[in-house]
C-alpha cells in the first residue's frame, strides 16, 4: 500500500483457488473501513473475483480521480482492457485536477521505411 492509501497491484502468487486473494482483499477493506474510506475504486482484469468481494462494475467516467492520478499516463490508456469496479458510494466530484493535456488527441509519428 502506498503512502496515499493506494494499492498499486494485487496479485496472488500460486495460491489460485485457495482463498489467499480473498483474505488479502478482506484485510484491505478492513483497513479502509478503519480509515473511514467510503468508496474503493479499482481497475481489474478479473472482475468476477472482485464481484465476489462485493464490488460492482462502474463506468470509467465515474471514477475520474483514478484516471487523473494513474491511468492518464498508462501506455494502454486509449485501449485499456481493464474493468472499472467500485465498492461503496461513488464520489460526487473529482478531488484531483485534470492533468495538463488530458483528453487531447495524441499524434504518434513513426519513421517511414523506404
N, C-alpha and C positions, 0 to 999 in steps of 0.2 A: 504494500500500500504506500502510495506517495504521500508527501507531507500535506498535500491539499485534499487527502482523502480518496484519491482515485486508485483503483486497481487497474493497472495497465493491461495485464494479461492474466487469464485464469486458465490453467491447463493442468490436467491430470497426467501423472507420469506412470503409465502402465497399470492403473487401477480401474480401468473402464468397467462399469457394472458392479463395482464393489462399494459404492456409496461415498467414496472419498470426496468427489466433487460436490456432492450434495451437502456433506458435513462442512466443507470449506465455505460454501455459499451461506449456509445457516449461521456460521460463525461471523461472516462479514455482515450479514443482515443484523445480527445482534449488536455488533459494533456500531453500525449505522443508527440503530434504534437508540443506543446509549448516547449518541451524539445528536439525537433528535433530527436526523435526516428524514425528510418527509417523502422524498422521491429518489429512487435509484434508477438511473438510465444506463443502457448499455447497447452495444452492437455485438452481434454474435453470428457465427455460422452454425450454431447448434440451438435453434430456437425451441426445439422440443424439450431439451434439458432445462432451460430456464423457465419454460411454461410450467413444468412440473414443480418449479420452485416458487410459483406464484406470480411470475412476470407475464405481461401481456404484450402483444405486438403493438407498436406505435408507428406513427408516421415520422419520417426523418425530420420534417419541419417542426415537429412537436418538441424536439429537444435541441434547440439551437446552441445552447452553451457547449454541449458535447462537440457539435460540429465546429463551432468557432474555436474551441480550445485545441482539439486534436485532429479532426477529420480534414479540415481545410488544407492541411499540409501533407496529407497522405497521397502517395502517388496513385492510389486507386480511388481517389475522391469521386471522379466522374464515372467510374464503372464499379462502384462498391458492390460486393456480393454478400454483405452482412445485413442482418435483420435488426432493426431498431426495436428495443423492448424496454418496458418500464415496469416498476413496481411502486405503487403509491400514487399520490396525486401529482399530475403533471404541473410543472411550473407555469404560472400565468404570464410570465415575461422573461426575457433573457437578462441575465446579470452582466455577462461579458459583452464588450463592444464587438461589433462586426469587424473581422480582420481587414486590414488595408487590402484593397484589390479583390475582396471576396465577391464572387458572383460574376466577375468579368471573364469574358472568353479568353482562353489562353491559346496562343499560337505556338505550335511546336515546329521548328524549322529543322528539316532533315537534309543531309547532304544528298545531292543528286549524282548518281553514278552515270558516267558517260561511256 
